[in-house]
Amino acid sequence: MEVKKDENLHTSVLLQELIDGVAVKEDRKNVIVDCTLGLAGHASEIIKMMNPGDIFVGFDADERNLKLAKQKLKQTQTKTQSSPEIILIHSNFLYLKRELQNHGIDSITGIYYDLWVSSVHFDEADRWFSFRMEGPLDMRFDTNTGKTAADILNYSEETELFRILREYGEEPHSRKIAARVISSRKEKKFQTTTDLKDFLDTEINSHIKTKMRVFQALRIAVNGELENLETSLRDAIDLIESWGRVCAISFHSLEDRIVKQTLKRETRDCICRDMICSCWHTRSLKVLTKKPLLPTEEEQNKNPRSRSAKMRIAEKI
Ligand SMILES: C[S@@+](CC[C@H](N)C(=O)[O-])C[C@H]1O[C@@H](n2cnc3c(N)ncnc32)[C@H](O)[C@@H]1O
């Protein structure tokens, strides 16, 4: 299948692989959840596979992307004769269980995550995620809540800054950068992406990779990305019916590790490691991808942003 461009805003990664992974069925009621709707590139193709009576739920923490997705899905619905019920939710996927319960849904047959940011976040200056353009140093997917990247830089303790840069950016110069941020912000607070870029250029003499790692670390910290992913995945596994699938596309090793470990944990009968088991944990999943699925060379050439993508799929037993 030809990989689709969404009005040149975002190209969906591993599209056919995700459709196959989610495995919409003809002979049962499908309740499919897209935790990271983005511009609905994956969603619109999944919806085409679904039947009347099925339910599709899409989450996005970013209100603007959710609006774009709504428009796109309206077009899909008018083109598709038999469409499922579509529910779109402006929420972090951390609140998956609560939000689904609010809509009367307590079990699902498939769920997927396409992590990282959409291309819109990088390509539009006011989306604030990149040092390539000037914009407010914000980085929140949901601009209604939480600390911004500027807040973290301007008000965190040095030890906390060091932890963020080391854990989320795996940045070798974390200690030095954290110390310099503390002295630099006494003179001038960080406000824009350019303030941070200039600081890294002048104070750290940084390589582009350092900039990428620092921006990544801040984005992960601002959005609580790793913690939210783990909690949401566990809830997702709880909600999935037998034979239902969970698929996750990740874009860096920290995310992939969480996906891999969270899925693996649920393939074990005991997770306490005591000589005599005291956890009574029973396995509930079968991992279908021994190794993660990667984009083909063709996809990587067409869409260089797909290069770091990895997809893992598991099935509830
Ligand atoms: C890579 S894009 C998804 C692209 C989409 N699959 C497509 O094909 O158009 C990721 C989206 O997830 C959203 N997002 C990231 N973290 C989220 C979270 N914790 N909860 C809800 N949405 C999130 C972002 O705002 C972004 O729109």
The ligand as an SDF file (V2000), in Angstrom:
LIG
                    3D

 27 29  0  0  0  0  0  0  0  0999 V2000
    3.2220   10.9440   15.7970 C   0  0  0  0  0  0  0  0  0  0  0  0
    1.7380   11.8280   16.0670 S   0  0  0  0  0  0  0  0  0  0  0  0
    0.5170   10.6980   15.5480 C   0  0  0  0  0  0  0  0  0  0  0  0
    0.3080   10.6970   14.0630 C   0  0  0  0  0  0  0  0  0  0  0  0
   -0.8620    9.8630   13.6070 C   0  0  0  0  0  0  0  0  0  0  0  0
   -0.7100    8.4710   13.9160 N   0  0  0  0  0  0  0  0  0  0  0  0
   -1.0700   10.0330   12.1050 C   0  0  0  0  0  0  0  0  0  0  0  0
   -0.8730    9.0740   11.3440 O   0  0  0  0  0  0  0  0  0  0  0  0
   -1.4810   11.1340   11.6860 O   0  0  0  0  0  0  0  0  0  0  0  0
    1.5740   11.7720   17.7880 C   0  0  0  0  0  0  0  0  0  0  0  0
    0.3660   12.5360   18.3300 C   0  0  0  0  0  0  0  0  0  0  0  0
    0.1690   12.0900   19.6540 O   0  0  0  0  0  0  0  0  0  0  0  0
   -0.1400   13.1790   20.4750 C   0  0  0  0  0  0  0  0  0  0  0  0
    0.3200   12.7920   21.8060 N   0  0  0  0  0  0  0  0  0  0  0  0
    1.5940   12.6450   22.2330 C   0  0  0  0  0  0  0  0  0  0  0  0
    1.6030   12.2400   23.5140 N   0  0  0  0  0  0  0  0  0  0  0  0
    0.3010   12.1130   23.8860 C   0  0  0  0  0  0  0  0  0  0  0  0
   -0.3240   11.7060   25.0860 C   0  0  0  0  0  0  0  0  0  0  0  0
    0.3760   11.3650   26.1760 N   0  0  0  0  0  0  0  0  0  0  0  0
   -1.6750   11.6520   25.1200 N   0  0  0  0  0  0  0  0  0  0  0  0
   -2.4060   11.9880   24.0230 C   0  0  0  0  0  0  0  0  0  0  0  0
   -1.8570   12.4070   22.8650 N   0  0  0  0  0  0  0  0  0  0  0  0
   -0.5190   12.4540   22.7940 C   0  0  0  0  0  0  0  0  0  0  0  0
    0.5980   14.3650   19.8660 C   0  0  0  0  0  0  0  0  0  0  0  0
   -0.0630   15.5710   20.1850 O   0  0  0  0  0  0  0  0  0  0  0  0
    0.5150   14.0380   18.3760 C   0  0  0  0  0  0  0  0  0  0  0  0
   -0.5970   14.6570   17.8010 O   0  0  0  0  0  0  0  0  0  0  0  0
  1  2  1  0
  2  3  1  0
  2 10  1  0
  3  4  1  0
  4  5  1  0
  5  6  1  0
  5  7  1  0
  7  8  2  0
  7  9  1  0
 10 11  1  0
 11 12  1  0
 11 26  1  0
 12 13  1  0
 13 14  1  0
 13 24  1  0
 14 15  1  0
 14 23  1  0
 15 16  2  0
 16 17  1  0
 17 18  1  0
 17 23  2  0
 18 19  1  0
 18 20  2  0
 20 21  1  0
 21 22  2  0
 22 23  1  0
 24 25  1  0
 24 26  1  0
 26 27  1  0
M  CHG  2   2   1   9  -1
M  END
$$$$
